[in-house]
Amino acid sequence: MATNFVTILALTLIPILFMLVPVALLVALQVWLCRKSVKLGLILPGITLALSLLLTLSLAAFGLARGVVIGGGGNSVVSASGQEIPAQEGPVVQERVEMDFHPRTLIAAGVVFLVTNIPTAVFGGIWLHYKGRQDTYEDLKRMRIEDLE
C-alpha cells in the first residue's frame, strides 16, 4: 500500500517539476533582464508575442486552405477530409486547393492566440512592474535634485 502511494506521488511530482522548473527559470531570466535594463526586459515578451502570432497565423492559414491532390504512381492519396482517393497511373493529374472560411477557424485562431499569449502577459507584467519602479526612482531622484537647488 505504501509503495503504491510513493509510486503515484513520484509519478505525479516528476512531470510537474519538469514543467515548473523551466517556467521558473524563464521568470527568473525575465526579472534579471528587467533589472539590467528596461529595454532588455522587452526581449522575452517580444519573443513570446512573435511565437504566438506565428502559431495563430499558421493555424488560420492551414484552416483556410483545404487541398486535394490526385497523383500517379499507383499509390493512393489521402484528401484533406480524410478520404482515401485511389491514384491514377502516370504523372499528377489534378491539383485543387479550396479556400473556405469557417467561423470555427476564426474561433480556434482566437483561442490559440489567447492561450499562447499567457507567457507574453506574464513577462509583460514583470516588465511593467520594474519599469514602474524605475520611473518612481527617477522621479524621487529628480525631486531630491530640485530640493537641493
C-alpha positions in Angstrom: 0.0 0.0 0.0 2.8 2.4 0.9 4.8 1.6 -2.2 1.7 2.4 -4.4 1.4 5.8 -2.7 5.1 6.6 -3.2 4.9 5.5 -6.8 1.8 7.6 -7.5 3.4 10.5 -5.7 6.6 10.2 -7.7 4.8 9.8 -11.0 2.8 12.9 -10.2 5.6 15.2 -8.9 8.2 14.4 -11.6 6.2 15.7 -14.5 5.1 18.8 -12.5 8.7 19.5 -11.7 9.7 19.1 -15.4 7.1 21.8 -16.2 7.7 24.2 -13.4 11.5 24.3 -13.4 11.7 25.8 -17.0 8.9 28.2 -16.2 10.7 29.4 -13.0 13.9 29.7 -14.9 12.2 31.9 -17.6 10.6 34.1 -15.0 14.0 34.5 -13.2 15.6 35.4 -16.6 12.9 38.0 -17.2 13.4 39.5 -13.7 17.2 39.6 -14.3 16.8 41.2 -17.7 14.4 43.8 -16.3 16.9 44.6 -13.5 19.7 45.0 -16.0 17.8 47.4 -18.3 14.2 48.2 -19.1 14.9 47.7 -22.8 16.4 44.3 -22.2 13.2 43.3 -20.4 11.3 43.6 -23.6 13.1 40.6 -25.2 11.1 37.8 -23.8 7.7 39.4 -24.2 8.7 40.2 -27.8 9.8 36.6 -28.5 6.6 35.1 -27.0 4.4 37.5 -28.9 6.1 36.7 -32.1 5.8 32.9 -31.5 2.1 33.3 -30.6 1.4 35.3 -33.8 3.3 32.7 -35.8 1.2 29.9 -34.3 -2.0 31.8 -34.8 -1.4 32.8 -38.3 -0.3 29.3 -39.3 -3.4 27.8 -37.8 -5.5 30.3 -39.7 -3.7 29.7 -42.9 -3.9 25.9 -42.7 -7.5 26.2 -41.5 -8.5 28.1 -44.7 -6.7 26.0 -47.2 -8.0 22.6 -47.9 -6.4 20.9 -50.8 -6.9 17.7 -52.7 -4.1 16.3 -54.8 -4.7 13.3 -57.0 -1.4 11.9 -58.2 0.1 9.0 -60.1 2.5 6.2 -59.3 0.0 3.7 -58.1 -0.3 5.0 -54.6 -3.5 6.2 -53.1 -3.7 9.8 -51.8 -5.5 10.9 -48.6 -7.5 14.1 -49.1 -8.0 16.9 -46.6 -11.3 15.3 -45.4 -9.5 12.0 -44.6 -10.9 10.0 -47.5 -8.5 7.8 -49.4 -8.5 8.5 -53.1 -7.0 5.9 -55.5 -4.3 7.4 -57.6 -4.1 7.1 -61.3 -1.1 5.8 -63.2 1.3 8.4 -64.6 2.1 12.0 -63.5 0.0 14.2 -61.3 -3.4 14.5 -62.9 -5.2 17.1 -60.8 -4.4 19.5 -58.0 -7.1 21.6 -56.4 -6.9 23.9 -53.4 -10.1 25.3 -52.0 -10.1 28.3 -49.8 -13.1 28.1 -47.4 -13.7 30.4 -44.4 -15.4 28.8 -41.5 -16.3 30.7 -38.3 -14.8 27.8 -36.2 -11.4 28.6 -37.8 -11.7 32.2 -36.5 -12.8 31.0 -33.1 -9.9 28.4 -32.9 -7.4 31.1 -34.0 -8.7 33.4 -31.3 -8.4 30.7 -28.6 -4.9 29.8 -29.7 -3.9 33.5 -29.7 -5.2 34.0 -26.2 -3.7 30.8 -24.8 -0.3 31.3 -26.4 -0.1 34.9 -25.2 -0.3 33.9 -21.5 3.5 34.0 -21.2 3.5 37.4 -23.0 1.2 38.8 -20.4 3.3 37.4 -17.5 6.5 38.7 -18.9 4.9 42.0 -19.8 3.6 42.3 -16.3 7.0 41.7 -14.8 8.4 44.3 -17.2 5.7 46.9 -16.3 6.5 46.3 -12.6 10.2 47.0 -13.0 9.5 49.9 -15.4 7.2 51.5 -12.8 9.8 51.0 -10.1 12.4 52.7 -12.2 10.1 55.6 -13.1 9.4 56.1 -9.4 13.1 56.0 -8.6 13.9 58.6 -11.3 11.1 60.9 -10.0 12.5 60.7 -6.5 15.9 61.4 -7.8 14.6 64.5 -9.7 12.8 65.8 -6.6 16.0 65.5 -4.5 17.9 67.5 -7.1 15.2 70.1 -7.1 15.2 70.3 -3.3 19.0 70.8 -3.3 18.7 73.8 -5.6 
